[in-house]
Amino acid sequence: MKKIISLTIIAAMVFVTMAACASQPSGSGSTEIHNNATPAASTDRMQERVEFEFYSGVGGVLEEGLVEVVDAYNASQDQYTCKIVSFSSYEEVFKGFQAASAAKQPPALVMGGFGADVKKHAADVTQFANEYPDFTWDDYIDAHVMQCMEGERMVGLPLWGGGYQMFYHKQKVAELGLDPAVIFADWDAVREMAMNVTEKDANGNVAFWGFSQLWHSPLLHTWAMANGGRILSADEKTATVNTSEWVEVWELIREMIHEDETMNLYHGGQGWEAWYKTLDDVLEGRALACIGSSGDLPYMDFNIVDVYMPPKMKGQPFYSEPIACNVAIIPSSAPIEQQRAAFDFYVFYSSPENGAKISISLGIVPVNKKSKSTPEYAEFLKEHPERLVLFQLNEQGQKPFLDDPTNGKIMSILYRAYDQILIEGIPAQKALDEANADIQRELDLL
């Protein structure tokens, strides 16, 4: 079973992995959708239905689930009609949005990436949120809300979240008498465990790895940022990717691969071949643990594996990774009544009950914190405890790095450093010093 994933830095990665999650829905299968929120001014606007378009960049079962929600919304009230317009990718969504805007017929809701080129088109949705007396952003996952803020303006709408977690071979852990809470407490503990459990054959070749490392470039900055690192200074004029917070994470990983020889690393190959080889190391009993994404949950056999929080650096109170969530905007160029209609749909979509149902059927993390407390979702988490780790990750998450002032050059530089450290074995300080200098040159050219 292999999945095809399309990656554009972090946010797009989450979109695809969530789509993969959706390929094997679980739970009750109920399609009942609730709408408990009503805008304060709705009775003053009882008139002909306002139709608005929702530009979507998801496909497969995830799109089918979204269509189901939209159909339920349209049937739940007689004021607004949401119409989905589907595109093959976020890039195509944005191109379609630009073309529609040029024709002065913009959609009222646009799903996709959330860089500066997108945010500049977004309306501040605070004005619409204030029309719902029971609506508060305090009910939503903080990391998701932070991603959608620009100063005091709320310019995005969080749709769902994802993240990374630890997968481990539970039979092997039990046979060795290991405690996941101890061996995965932090990266130092993982390193000690890997040194103890890695096995070599008579020829000195590794027969069983303590850890199989995921070759996935965004991990370079998400793990460093989880350790307190920054990519740029607060004024965005100085590169800061060679600080101790960066170096200690990536030097430890380099040493495990190239000096300890207790961490396996697949790289290269066709498409996402290396990714699935990493997962298969654990599934097929060649490694004790690996890191995977939320989109890998349907791929993993939980008769063989279990999940745990990803490792933090020693001394951190908890793991706090920058979390990317799928986001939509309401374009400021859309007619005001269509903007209001789009937000009304969002209130419906993200209510606790609907968020729970959508999460159960599509495998995504609901953005509304109250979804976890609904009876249906609470029961689901008891039956599928592996999903709770993902929820906890999103609750602890931080705002990701999204606005690259160099138009993507920073990330390209970081990805090169990532391969130098993990594949070539270049010391992290050296690779990151070079990366920092390269990023600084790009910043100085702005």
C-alpha positions as CSV (number, residue, x, y, z in Angstrom):
1,M,0.0,0.0,0.0
2,K,1.7,3.2,-1.2
3,K,0.4,6.7,-1.2
4,I,1.3,9.6,-3.5
5,I,2.0,12.8,-1.7
6,S,2.6,16.2,-3.1
7,L,4.7,18.5,-0.9
8,T,5.0,22.3,-0.8
9,I,6.9,23.1,2.4
10,I,4.8,22.5,5.6
11,A,1.3,23.5,4.9
12,A,0.9,21.6,1.7
13,M,2.5,18.6,3.4
14,V,-0.3,18.6,6.0
15,F,-2.9,18.9,3.3
16,V,-1.7,15.8,1.5
17,T,-1.2,13.8,4.6
18,M,-4.7,14.6,5.8
19,A,-6.0,13.6,2.4
20,A,-4.2,10.3,2.9
21,C,-5.8,9.9,6.3
22,A,-9.1,10.3,4.7
23,S,-8.6,7.3,2.4
24,Q,-9.7,4.9,5.2
25,P,-12.5,6.5,7.2
26,S,-13.4,5.0,10.5
27,G,-16.0,5.5,13.2
28,S,-19.7,5.3,13.2
29,G,-20.2,6.4,9.6
30,S,-22.9,8.8,10.6
31,T,-23.6,11.6,8.1
32,E,-25.7,13.7,10.5
33,I,-24.5,17.3,10.7
34,H,-25.5,19.8,13.3
35,N,-25.7,23.6,13.0
36,N,-26.0,25.1,16.5
37,A,-24.7,28.6,15.8
38,T,-26.9,31.4,14.4
39,P,-25.6,34.9,13.6
40,A,-27.2,37.6,15.7
41,A,-28.4,39.5,12.6
42,S,-29.7,36.5,10.7
43,T,-33.4,37.3,11.1
44,D,-32.8,40.7,9.5
45,R,-31.5,39.1,6.3
46,M,-34.2,36.7,5.4
47,Q,-34.2,37.2,1.7
48,E,-33.3,35.4,-1.5
49,R,-30.5,32.9,-1.0
50,V,-27.0,34.3,-1.4
51,E,-24.8,31.9,-3.4
52,F,-21.0,31.9,-2.9
53,E,-18.2,29.8,-4.3
54,F,-15.7,27.8,-2.2
55,Y,-12.4,27.1,-4.1
56,S,-11.0,23.8,-2.9
57,G,-7.7,22.2,-3.6
58,V,-8.3,18.7,-2.1
59,G,-9.2,15.5,-3.9
60,G,-10.2,12.0,-3.4
61,V,-12.2,10.9,-0.3
62,L,-11.3,14.2,1.4
63,E,-13.1,16.2,-1.2
64,E,-16.0,13.8,-1.0
65,G,-16.2,14.4,2.7
66,L,-16.1,18.2,2.1
67,V,-18.9,17.9,-0.4
68,E,-21.0,16.1,2.2
69,V,-20.4,18.9,4.7
70,V,-21.3,21.5,2.1
71,D,-24.5,19.7,1.1
72,A,-25.5,19.4,4.8
73,Y,-24.9,23.1,5.3
74,N,-27.0,24.0,2.3
75,A,-29.8,21.9,3.6
76,S,-29.6,23.2,7.1
77,Q,-30.8,26.8,6.3
78,D,-32.4,28.8,3.5
79,Q,-30.2,31.9,3.5
80,Y,-27.0,30.9,1.9
81,T,-25.8,28.4,-0.8
82,C,-22.2,27.2,-0.9
83,K,-20.9,25.9,-4.2
84,I,-17.6,24.0,-4.3
85,V,-15.3,24.6,-7.2
86,S,-12.6,22.0,-7.3
87,F,-8.9,22.4,-8.3
88,S,-6.1,19.8,-8.5
89,S,-3.8,21.6,-6.1
90,Y,-3.3,24.7,-3.9
91,E,-1.2,26.3,-6.7
92,E,-4.1,25.8,-9.1
93,V,-6.6,27.2,-6.6
94,F,-4.6,30.4,-6.3
95,K,-4.2,30.7,-10.1
96,G,-8.0,30.2,-10.4
97,F,-8.6,32.8,-7.7
98,Q,-6.3,35.3,-9.5
99,A,-8.2,34.7,-12.8
100,A,-11.6,35.1,-11.1
101,S,-10.5,38.2,-9.4
102,A,-9.2,39.7,-12.7
103,A,-12.7,39.0,-14.1
104,K,-14.2,40.7,-11.0
105,Q,-15.9,37.5,-10.0
106,P,-13.9,36.3,-7.0
107,P,-15.0,33.4,-4.8
108,A,-15.9,34.0,-1.2
109,L,-13.8,31.2,0.3
110,V,-10.4,30.0,-0.9
111,M,-8.5,27.0,0.5
112,G,-4.8,26.8,0.3
113,G,-1.3,27.9,1.4
114,F,-1.0,30.9,3.6
115,G,2.0,32.8,2.6
116,A,2.2,36.6,2.1
117,D,1.0,36.4,-1.5
118,V,-2.3,34.8,-0.2
119,K,-2.8,36.9,3.0
120,K,-2.7,40.2,1.2
121,H,-6.0,39.2,-0.4
122,A,-7.7,38.2,2.8
123,A,-10.4,40.0,4.7
124,D,-10.3,40.5,8.4
125,V,-13.0,38.0,9.6
126,T,-13.3,39.6,13.0
127,Q,-16.2,41.7,11.8
128,F,-18.1,38.5,10.9
129,A,-17.2,36.6,14.1
130,N,-18.7,39.5,16.2
131,E,-22.1,38.8,14.6
132,Y,-22.3,35.4,16.4
133,P,-22.8,36.0,20.2
134,D,-21.7,32.4,21.1
135,F,-18.6,32.4,18.8
136,T,-15.1,32.8,20.3
137,W,-11.7,32.0,19.0
138,D,-10.8,30.8,22.5
139,D,-12.7,27.6,21.5
140,Y,-10.2,26.9,18.8
141,I,-6.7,25.3,18.9
142,D,-4.3,28.1,19.8
143,A,-1.6,27.1,17.2
144,H,-4.2,27.1,14.5
145,V,-5.5,30.6,15.4
146,M,-2.0,32.0,15.7
147,Q,-1.3,30.8,12.1
148,C,-4.2,32.9,10.9
149,M,-3.4,36.1,12.7
150,E,-1.6,39.1,11.3
151,G,-1.1,41.5,14.1
152,E,-4.5,42.1,15.5
153,R,-6.3,41.0,12.3
154,M,-7.7,37.5,11.8
155,V,-7.1,36.9,8.1
156,G,-7.4,33.2,7.9
157,L,-9.8,30.4,8.9
158,P,-8.2,27.2,10.2
159,L,-9.7,24.1,8.7
160,W,-7.8,21.1,10.1
161,G,-4.4,20.2,11.5
162,G,-1.8,17.4,11.5
163,G,1.8,16.8,12.6
164,Y,4.5,14.2,13.3
165,Q,4.5,11.4,15.9
166,M,6.6,8.4,16.9
167,F,5.8,5.0,15.6
168,Y,7.3,2.1,17.5
169,H,7.2,-1.7,17.3
170,K,5.3,-2.6,20.4
171,Q,6.1,-6.3,20.4
172,K,9.9,-5.6,20.3
173,V,9.5,-3.0,23.0
174,A,7.6,-5.5,25.2
175,E,10.2,-8.3,24.6
176,L,13.0,-6.0,25.6
177,G,11.1,-4.8,28.7
178,L,11.3,-1.2,27.6
179,D,9.0,1.6,28.8
180,P,8.0,4.1,25.9
181,A,7.7,6.9,28.5
182,V,11.4,6.4,29.3
183,I,13.0,5.6,26.0
184,F,11.1,8.3,24.1
185,A,11.3,11.0,26.8
186,D,13.8,13.1,24.8
187,W,16.4,12.7,22.1
188,D,19.1,11.8,24.6
189,A,16.9,8.9,25.8
190,V,16.3,7.8,22.2
191,R,20.0,7.8,21.5
192,E,20.7,5.7,24.6
193,M,18.0,3.3,23.7
194,A,19.3,3.0,20.1
195,M,22.8,2.2,21.3
196,N,21.4,-0.6,23.5
197,V,19.1,-2.3,21.0
198,T,20.9,-1.9,17.7
199,E,22.1,-5.4,16.6
200,K,24.8,-6.3,14.1
201,D,25.4,-9.6,12.2
202,A,28.6,-11.6,12.1
203,N,29.9,-9.3,9.2
204,G,29.3,-6.2,11.2
205,N,26.3,-5.1,9.3
206,V,23.3,-3.7,11.2
207,A,20.5,-6.3,11.4
208,F,18.2,-4.3,13.6
209,W,18.2,-0.5,14.0
210,G,17.3,1.4,17.1
211,F,15.8,4.1,15.0
212,S,14.9,4.7,11.3
213,Q,15.2,8.4,10.5
214,L,12.7,10.0,8.1
215,W,14.3,11.9,5.2
216,H,12.0,14.9,5.1
217,S,13.5,18.3,4.8
218,P,10.9,20.4,6.8
219,L,12.0,18.5,9.9
220,L,15.2,20.5,9.9
221,H,13.5,23.7,10.9
222,T,10.4,22.4,12.8
223,W,12.6,20.4,15.2
224,A,15.0,23.3,15.7
225,M,12.1,25.7,16.3
226,A,10.6,23.2,18.7
227,N,13.9,23.5,20.5
228,G,13.6,27.3,20.8
229,G,15.4,28.2,17.5
230,R,14.4,30.9,15.1
231,I,15.0,31.2,11.3
232,L,15.1,35.0,11.4
233,S,15.4,37.7,14.0
234,A,12.2,39.5,15.1
235,D,12.8,42.3,12.5
236,E,13.5,39.7,9.8
237,K,16.8,41.3,8.9
238,T,19.2,38.8,10.5
239,A,19.5,35.0,9.8
240,T,19.7,32.9,13.0
241,V,19.8,29.3,11.8
242,N,23.3,28.5,13.3
243,T,22.5,29.1,17.0
244,S,22.9,26.4,19.7
245,E,19.2,25.6,19.5
246,W,19.7,24.5,15.9
247,V,23.1,22.9,16.2
248,E,22.3,20.6,19.2
249,V,19.3,19.0,17.5
250,W,21.0,18.3,14.2
251,E,24.4,17.4,15.5
252,L,22.8,14.7,17.7
253,I,20.9,13.3,14.7
254,R,24.1,13.3,12.6
255,E,26.1,11.5,15.3
256,M,23.4,8.8,15.6
257,I,23.6,8.2,11.8
258,H,27.3,8.6,11.1
259,E,29.1,7.9,14.4
260,D,26.9,5.7,16.6
261,E,25.5,3.9,13.5
262,T,22.3,3.2,15.4
263,M,20.0,5.3,13.1
264,N,19.1,4.2,9.6
265,L,18.4,6.8,6.9
266,Y,16.9,6.1,3.5
267,H,17.2,8.8,0.9
268,G,16.7,9.3,-2.8
269,G,14.6,6.9,-4.9
270,Q,11.4,7.5,-6.8
271,G,8.9,9.8,-5.3
272,W,8.3,9.0,-1.6
273,E,10.0,5.6,-1.8
274,A,12.4,6.6,1.1
275,W,9.5,7.7,3.2
276,Y,7.8,4.3,3.1
277,K,11.0,2.3,3.5
278,T,11.4,4.2,6.8
279,L,7.9,3.2,7.9
280,D,8.4,-0.4,6.7
281,D,11.5,-0.7,8.9
282,V,9.3,-0.6,11.9
283,L,6.3,-2.5,10.4
284,E,8.6,-5.3,9.2
285,G,10.7,-5.5,12.4
286,R,14.0,-4.0,11.2
287,A,13.9,-1.0,13.5
288,L,12.4,-0.3,16.9
289,A,11.0,3.2,16.1
290,C,10.7,5.9,13.5
291,I,9.0,9.3,13.0
292,G,6.0,9.5,10.7
293,S,3.2,11.9,9.9
294,S,-0.4,12.1,10.7
295,G,-1.1,10.9,7.1
296,D,0.6,7.6,7.9
297,L,-1.9,6.6,10.4
298,P,-4.0,4.6,7.9
299,Y,-0.8,3.0,6.5
300,M,0.4,1.7,9.9
301,D,-0.8,-1.6,11.3
302,F,-1.7,-1.0,15.0
303,N,-1.6,-4.7,15.7
304,I,2.2,-4.2,15.2
305,V,2.9,-0.6,16.1
306,D,1.8,2.0,18.6
307,V,2.3,5.8,18.7
308,Y,4.0,8.2,21.1
309,M,4.8,11.9,21.1
310,P,7.9,12.8,19.1
311,P,11.1,13.3,21.1
312,K,11.9,16.7,22.5
313,M,15.3,17.9,23.4
314,K,16.4,17.3,27.0
315,G,15.2,20.0,29.4
316,Q,12.2,21.0,27.3
317,P,8.9,20.8,29.4
318,F,7.1,19.3,26.4
319,Y,7.4,18.9,22.7
320,S,6.1,22.0,20.9
321,E,6.5,21.7,17.2
322,P,5.4,24.4,14.8
323,I,2.1,23.0,13.5
324,A,0.8,23.6,10.0
325,C,-2.9,23.5,9.5
326,N,-5.0,23.7,6.4
327,V,-6.3,27.2,6.1
328,A,-8.8,29.1,4.0
329,I,-9.3,32.9,3.4
330,I,-12.3,35.0,2.7
331,P,-11.1,37.4,0.0
332,S,-11.7,41.1,0.7
333,S,-12.6,41.5,-3.0
334,A,-15.7,39.3,-2.7
335,P,-19.1,41.0,-2.2
336,I,-19.7,41.7,1.5
337,E,-22.8,39.4,1.7
338,Q,-20.8,36.6,0.1
339,Q,-18.1,37.2,2.7
340,R,-20.6,37.0,5.4
341,A,-22.1,33.8,3.9
342,A,-18.6,32.2,3.8
343,F,-18.1,32.9,7.4
344,D,-21.5,31.5,8.3
345,F,-20.5,28.3,6.5
346,Y,-17.2,28.2,8.5
347,V,-19.1,28.5,11.8
348,F,-21.2,25.5,10.7
349,Y,-18.2,23.5,9.5
350,S,-16.1,24.1,12.7
351,S,-18.8,23.6,15.4
352,P,-17.8,21.0,18.0
353,E,-20.3,18.4,16.7
354,N,-19.5,18.8,13.1
355,G,-15.7,19.0,13.7
356,A,-15.9,15.7,15.6
357,K,-17.9,14.0,12.8
358,I,-15.6,15.3,10.1
359,S,-12.5,14.3,12.1
360,I,-13.8,10.7,12.7
361,S,-14.7,10.2,9.0
362,L,-11.8,11.9,7.4
363,G,-8.9,11.4,9.9
364,I,-8.1,15.0,10.5
365,V,-7.6,17.0,13.6
366,P,-10.6,19.2,14.3
367,V,-9.8,22.9,14.9
368,N,-12.4,23.4,17.6
369,K,-11.1,22.2,21.0
370,K,-14.6,21.4,22.1
371,S,-14.9,18.6,19.5
372,K,-12.7,16.4,21.7
373,S,-15.3,16.6,24.5
374,T,-18.3,15.6,22.4
375,P,-19.6,12.1,23.4
376,E,-19.1,10.7,19.9
377,Y,-15.4,11.9,19.6
378,A,-14.6,10.9,23.2
379,E,-15.8,7.4,22.4
380,F,-13.8,7.4,19.1
381,L,-10.6,8.4,20.9
382,K,-11.1,5.5,23.4
383,E,-11.3,3.1,20.4
384,H,-8.5,4.8,18.5
385,P,-6.1,6.2,21.1
386,E,-3.4,6.7,18.4
387,R,-5.3,9.8,17.3
388,L,-5.0,11.4,20.7
389,V,-1.3,12.0,20.3
390,L,-2.0,14.0,17.2
391,F,-4.6,16.1,19.0
392,Q,-2.1,16.7,21.8
393,L,0.5,17.8,19.3
394,N,-1.8,20.4,17.8
395,E,-2.8,21.7,21.2
396,Q,0.9,22.3,22.1
397,G,1.9,23.5,18.6
398,Q,3.4,26.8,17.7
399,K,3.1,29.1,14.7
400,P,5.1,27.8,11.7
401,F,7.5,29.8,9.6
402,L,5.5,30.8,6.6
403,D,6.4,34.2,5.2
404,D,9.8,33.7,3.5
405,P,10.8,37.2,2.3
406,T,13.3,35.7,-0.1
407,N,10.5,33.9,-2.1
408,G,11.6,30.4,-1.1
409,K,15.4,30.8,-1.2
410,I,15.6,30.4,2.6
411,M,14.0,27.0,2.5
412,S,16.1,25.8,-0.4
413,I,19.2,26.8,1.6
414,L,18.0,24.9,4.7
415,Y,17.1,21.8,2.7
416,R,20.7,21.8,1.3
417,A,22.0,22.0,4.9
418,Y,19.7,19.2,5.9
419,D,21.2,16.8,3.3
420,Q,24.7,17.9,4.1
421,I,24.2,17.0,7.8
422,L,22.2,13.8,7.4
423,I,23.5,12.3,4.2
424,E,27.1,13.6,3.9
425,G,27.7,13.7,7.6
426,I,29.0,17.3,7.7
427,P,29.1,18.6,11.2
428,A,25.9,20.5,12.0
429,Q,27.7,23.7,13.1
430,K,29.7,23.9,9.8
431,A,26.6,23.2,7.6
432,L,24.4,25.6,9.5
433,D,27.1,28.3,9.5
434,E,27.3,28.1,5.8
435,A,23.5,28.1,5.5
436,N,23.2,31.1,7.8
437,A,25.7,33.1,5.7
438,D,23.8,32.2,2.5
439,I,20.5,33.2,4.0
440,Q,22.0,36.5,5.3
441,R,23.3,37.3,1.8
442,E,19.8,36.8,0.4
443,L,18.3,39.0,3.1
444,D,20.9,41.8,2.4
445,L,19.8,41.8,-1.2
446,L,16.2,42.7,-0.3
